[in-house]
Every structure is written in C-alpha cells, then in structure tokens.
C-alpha cells in the first residue's frame, strides 16, 4: 500500500478551488472536496489509476481527473506525491507542475 503525500501547494490550490465554488454553492464545494480526497485515496491501492496524457509523456507525472479538477502526482517507491491541483478548464502547462516540486 502506497502512502499518499500532499504538497502544501497542492492542498492550497484545492482549498482555493473549494473556496471559489463555495461562494455560490457551499454544499457543492464540500461534495467536490470530498470526491477529490476519496479518489486520491484510491491511489494508495492503485497508484497507476491516473493517466499519462501526451503532455506528461517522458515525465514521472500522472493526472487524475475528478471533474472539474485535475490532480497531478508522481509515484516514488511506496509513495504517491500529490504535486499540483488545478481546474480542468485551464490550459495545461508542464512548468506549473515542475515549479511545485
């Protein structure tokens, strides 16, 4: 079983997304945050659950989609490190992930 480790920047980004959604619908924000944590918890048993999109080939990163959020992570031995979280509609830039190491 892999240990899931959240970086501070990933948690902060998820918190900001939740706060933004909560401005209009607090319950929806709570449901989204719960769905994200539930799905990320599955990485303990299935670290390969996320996909490797074209932009992440030849990198150690994977993406887990929990609409409307994308969670980027890498595996290290028996650890899964959550690196970055962003809204799915944002244009992807690898530099955002590599800056969050």
Rosetta silent file (secondary structure, phi, psi, omega in degrees, C-alpha in Angstrom):
SEQUENCE: XXXXXXXXXXXXXXXXXXXXXXXXXXXXXXXXXXXXXXXXXXXXXXXXXXXXXXXXXXXXXXXXXXXXXXXXXXXXXXXXXXXXXXXXXXXXXXXXXXXXX
SCORE:     score description
SCORE:     0.000 S_00000001
   1 L     0.000  130.401 -178.948    0.000    0.000    0.000 S_00000001
   2 L   -85.907  147.445  174.283    1.382    3.374   -1.022 S_00000001
   3 E   -88.909  130.491  177.193    1.409    6.391    1.261 S_00000001
   4 E   -94.192  126.079 -179.757   -0.279    9.462   -0.228 S_00000001
   5 E  -121.263  124.543  177.038    1.542   12.713    0.490 S_00000001
   6 E   -95.276  131.419  171.590    0.035   16.080   -0.400 S_00000001
   7 L   -76.141  156.799  179.293    2.358   19.012   -1.059 S_00000001
   8 H   -61.200  -39.749 -179.109    1.384   22.257    0.593 S_00000001
   9 H   -65.679  -35.706  177.879    0.916   23.933   -2.783 S_00000001
  10 H   -67.313  -43.603  178.128   -1.494   21.192   -3.937 S_00000001
  11 H   -64.170  -41.130  178.593   -3.576   21.490   -0.766 S_00000001
  12 H   -62.618  -41.944  179.777   -3.619   25.278   -1.066 S_00000001
  13 H   -64.106  -42.905  178.345   -4.761   25.074   -4.696 S_00000001
  14 H   -63.824  -39.813  177.871   -7.557   22.638   -3.794 S_00000001
  15 H   -61.790  -42.806  179.152   -8.574   24.924   -0.928 S_00000001
  16 H   -64.377  -41.165  178.042   -8.742   27.915   -3.285 S_00000001
  17 H   -62.882  -44.931  178.298  -10.884   25.985   -5.759 S_00000001
  18 H   -61.868  -42.463  178.733  -13.209   24.940   -2.952 S_00000001
  19 H   -62.036  -40.717 -179.651  -13.445   28.495   -1.628 S_00000001
  20 H   -64.382  -45.762  179.237  -14.323   29.818   -5.074 S_00000001
  21 H   -65.505  -36.304 -178.484  -17.078   27.260   -5.603 S_00000001
  22 H   -64.749  -22.954  177.331  -18.374   27.853   -2.068 S_00000001
  23 L   -58.430  -34.893  179.608  -19.076   31.490   -2.922 S_00000001
  24 L  -100.011  -34.309 -173.630  -22.028   30.252   -4.994 S_00000001
  25 L  -154.097   94.814 -177.302  -22.743   26.846   -3.511 S_00000001
  26 H   -59.290  -43.182 -178.947  -21.166   25.734   -0.247 S_00000001
  27 H   -63.312  -39.898  178.343  -22.627   22.214   -0.435 S_00000001
  28 H   -64.097  -39.176  178.603  -21.262   21.690   -3.959 S_00000001
  29 H   -63.280  -44.094  179.085  -17.828   22.795   -2.789 S_00000001
  30 H   -62.780  -41.828  179.094  -17.928   20.312    0.084 S_00000001
  31 H   -63.966  -41.885  179.183  -19.016   17.500   -2.240 S_00000001
  32 H   -62.928  -48.195 -179.211  -16.219   18.277   -4.686 S_00000001
  33 H   -59.672  -41.848  179.028  -13.532   18.342   -1.995 S_00000001
  34 H   -62.865  -44.306  179.171  -14.830   15.024   -0.607 S_00000001
  35 H   -61.181  -40.607  179.855  -14.809   13.456   -4.118 S_00000001
  36 H   -62.815  -49.442 -179.225  -11.235   14.622   -4.677 S_00000001
  37 H   -64.729  -38.640  178.686   -9.999   13.140   -1.398 S_00000001
  38 H   -63.023  -44.179 -179.278  -11.937    9.903   -1.950 S_00000001
  39 H   -68.258  -42.707  178.728  -10.489    9.448   -5.443 S_00000001
  40 H   -63.157  -35.107  177.767   -6.957   10.360   -4.343 S_00000001
  41 H   -60.398  -28.447  177.819   -7.263    7.826   -1.514 S_00000001
  42 H   -64.135  -22.428  179.158   -7.677    5.131   -4.185 S_00000001
  43 H   -64.789  -20.278  176.422   -4.078    5.847   -5.215 S_00000001
  44 H   -59.466  -40.910 -178.405   -2.961    4.064   -2.035 S_00000001
  45 L   -93.557  -31.337 -175.387   -4.059    0.787   -3.596 S_00000001
  46 L  -131.288   76.422 -177.589   -3.802    1.676   -7.306 S_00000001
  47 H   -60.718  -22.341 -179.469   -1.011    4.230   -7.880 S_00000001
  48 H   -87.867    9.474 -176.422   -1.350    3.807  -11.665 S_00000001
  49 H   -57.150  -39.565 -179.814   -5.001    4.885  -11.576 S_00000001
  50 L   -72.907  161.934 -179.216   -4.248    8.243  -13.185 S_00000001
  51 E   -93.203  166.579  173.416   -3.494    8.637  -16.857 S_00000001
  52 L  -115.891   88.276 -179.349   -0.336    9.778  -18.601 S_00000001
  53 L   -67.315  164.315 -176.812   -1.569   12.343  -21.109 S_00000001
  54 H   -49.300  -42.572 -177.754    0.546   13.304  -24.107 S_00000001
  55 H   -66.729  -16.159 -177.952    1.890   16.404  -22.340 S_00000001
  56 H  -107.109    0.328  177.499    3.221   14.270  -19.481 S_00000001
  57 L   -59.470  146.981 -179.542    4.927   11.529  -21.501 S_00000001
  58 L    65.478   23.177  172.237    8.592   11.119  -20.615 S_00000001
  59 L  -128.454  167.188  177.691    7.978   12.674  -17.194 S_00000001
  60 L   -84.720    8.628 -171.052    7.328   10.987  -13.836 S_00000001
  61 E   -98.777  151.948  175.433    3.890   12.619  -13.574 S_00000001
  62 E  -131.283  163.684  179.731    0.357   11.307  -13.950 S_00000001
  63 E  -125.628  134.034  175.348   -3.020   13.049  -13.964 S_00000001
  64 E  -114.270  123.299 -176.870   -6.136   12.067  -12.092 S_00000001
  65 E  -100.724  122.171  172.956   -9.314   13.747  -13.342 S_00000001
  66 E  -129.722   87.176 -170.521  -12.088   14.484  -10.857 S_00000001
  67 L   -50.821  131.441    8.982  -14.199   16.946  -12.814 S_00000001
  68 L   -97.129   25.979 -173.360  -13.791   19.878  -12.725 S_00000001
  69 E  -114.029  142.280  170.666  -10.394   19.303  -11.072 S_00000001
  70 E  -111.567  131.190  178.769   -7.175   17.752  -12.347 S_00000001
  71 E  -112.556  124.176 -179.508   -4.800   16.291   -9.769 S_00000001
  72 E  -106.742  136.012 -177.074   -1.174   15.807  -10.840 S_00000001
  73 E  -149.685  168.509  173.155    1.058   13.379   -8.983 S_00000001
  74 E  -136.880  156.277  177.148    4.128   11.205   -9.178 S_00000001
  75 E  -105.605  143.521  178.208    4.996    7.896   -7.576 S_00000001
  76 E  -137.856  104.695 -178.609    8.178    7.334   -5.605 S_00000001
  77 L    51.902 -109.913 -178.446    8.792    3.767   -4.426 S_00000001
  78 L  -104.965   28.941  179.687    5.923    3.241   -1.963 S_00000001
  79 E  -127.464  148.771  170.593    4.710    6.872   -2.017 S_00000001
  80 E  -119.831  118.841 -176.458    2.312    8.872   -4.144 S_00000001
  81 E  -106.473  116.939  177.686    3.109   12.580   -4.024 S_00000001
  82 E   -81.553  114.563 -172.186    0.294   14.953   -4.978 S_00000001
  83 E   -93.427  -43.779 -167.992    2.135   17.787   -6.694 S_00000001
  84 E  -153.248  144.783  176.744   -0.452   20.099   -8.202 S_00000001
  85 E  -132.169  134.915  176.581   -4.205   20.648   -8.434 S_00000001
  86 E  -149.460  162.114  173.499   -5.953   22.884  -10.951 S_00000001
  87 E   -65.469  139.669 -176.203   -9.296   23.471  -12.592 S_00000001
  88 L   -65.576  -25.832 -177.743   -9.631   21.269  -15.661 S_00000001
  89 L   -79.341   -7.097  177.223  -10.591   24.082  -17.993 S_00000001
  90 L   -72.924  147.080  175.056   -7.245   25.815  -17.550 S_00000001
  91 L   -67.376  130.804 -178.357   -4.690   25.411  -20.303 S_00000001
  92 L   -73.706  135.884  172.776   -2.145   22.833  -19.202 S_00000001
  93 L  -137.567  119.999 -179.823    1.462   23.938  -18.739 S_00000001
  94 H   -57.121  -32.197 -178.165    4.077   21.449  -17.555 S_00000001
  95 H   -60.532  -30.060  177.854    6.009   24.287  -15.952 S_00000001
  96 H   -63.408  -35.422 -179.876    3.246   24.717  -13.334 S_00000001
  97 H   -75.923  -48.303 -175.552    3.884   21.177  -12.146 S_00000001
  98 H   -66.365  -23.504  176.683    7.664   21.261  -12.238 S_00000001
  99 L   -73.816  -17.331 -174.165    7.673   24.542  -10.281 S_00000001
 100 L   -97.779    7.996 -177.574    5.789   22.786   -7.435 S_00000001
 101 L   -53.712    0.000    0.000    8.292   20.034   -6.710 S_00000001
